[in-house]
Amino acid sequence: MTLIQYDNIFDAITDNPEEASELQTRADLMSVIRDIVQENNWKQAEAAEKMGLTQPRVSNLLNGKIDKFSIDLLMTCLFRLGYRFKPVYKDKRLTIDVRAA
């Protein structure tokens, strides 16, 4: 039996590395938003109001329905929650500075 290892779990479901990367990014952003909602003890309706979504959409987000969210929408939700992202490229290195309002 051959053991297959993946750096990104989504590599196991697609042969397209760009798609796997996008799926991983969406999953990561959804996890962060879920953590913010839980840490603040927000009910889904309250989180929905803060992010400009409906409560059923927040339910989908918190339950990991990755196919229902784009990176753009997830970044907008984080912006509405008070987080700003600033990519910085310096010395051949890309970083992202995240600031809370």
C-alpha positions in Angstrom: 0.0 0.0 0.0 1.4 3.4 -1.0 1.0 6.3 1.4 0.0 9.6 -0.3 0.7 12.8 1.5 -0.6 16.3 0.6 0.6 19.7 1.8 -2.9 21.0 1.2 -5.9 18.7 1.9 -7.7 20.2 -1.1 -5.0 18.7 -3.4 -6.7 15.4 -2.6 -9.9 16.5 -4.3 -8.6 18.4 -7.4 -5.7 18.0 -9.7 -5.7 21.8 -10.3 -3.2 23.5 -7.9 -4.8 26.9 -8.3 -8.2 25.5 -7.4 -6.8 23.7 -4.3 -5.1 27.0 -3.2 -8.3 28.9 -3.6 -10.3 26.3 -1.6 -7.7 26.4 1.1 -7.8 30.2 1.3 -11.6 30.1 1.5 -11.4 27.5 4.3 -8.8 29.5 6.2 -10.9 32.7 6.0 -14.0 30.9 7.0 -12.2 29.5 10.0 -11.0 32.9 11.1 -14.5 34.4 10.8 -15.9 31.4 12.8 -13.3 32.0 15.5 -14.2 35.8 15.7 -17.9 35.0 16.0 -17.3 32.4 18.7 -14.9 34.6 20.6 -17.4 37.4 20.7 -20.2 35.0 21.6 -22.4 36.4 18.8 -25.6 34.7 17.9 -25.9 34.1 14.2 -28.4 37.0 13.7 -25.9 39.4 15.4 -23.0 38.1 13.3 -25.2 38.5 10.2 -26.0 42.1 11.0 -22.3 42.9 11.5 -21.2 41.2 8.3 -24.2 42.4 6.1 -25.4 38.8 5.5 -28.6 37.0 6.3 -28.7 34.6 9.2 -29.0 31.5 6.9 -25.8 32.7 5.1 -24.0 33.0 8.5 -25.2 29.5 9.3 -23.7 28.2 6.0 -20.4 30.1 6.8 -20.1 28.7 10.3 -20.9 25.2 9.1 -18.2 25.3 6.5 -20.2 25.4 3.3 -17.2 26.4 1.4 -18.9 26.2 -2.0 -21.3 29.1 -1.0 -18.6 31.7 -0.4 -16.0 33.5 -2.6 -12.8 34.9 -1.3 -14.1 38.3 -2.1 -17.2 37.9 0.1 -15.1 36.5 2.9 -12.7 39.4 2.7 -15.6 41.8 2.7 -17.0 40.2 5.8 -13.7 40.6 7.6 -13.6 44.2 6.5 -17.1 44.7 7.9 -15.9 43.1 11.2 -13.1 45.8 11.3 -10.1 44.0 9.8 -7.9 45.6 7.1 -5.4 43.7 4.9 -2.4 45.3 3.4 -0.1 43.1 1.2 3.5 44.1 1.3 6.2 42.9 -1.1 9.7 43.5 0.0 13.0 41.8 -0.6 11.3 39.1 -2.7 9.0 38.3 0.2 5.2 38.7 0.3 3.5 39.3 3.7 0.1 40.5 4.6 -0.3 43.0 7.4 -3.6 42.7 9.2 -4.9 45.6 11.2 -8.0 45.7 13.4 -9.9 49.0 13.4 
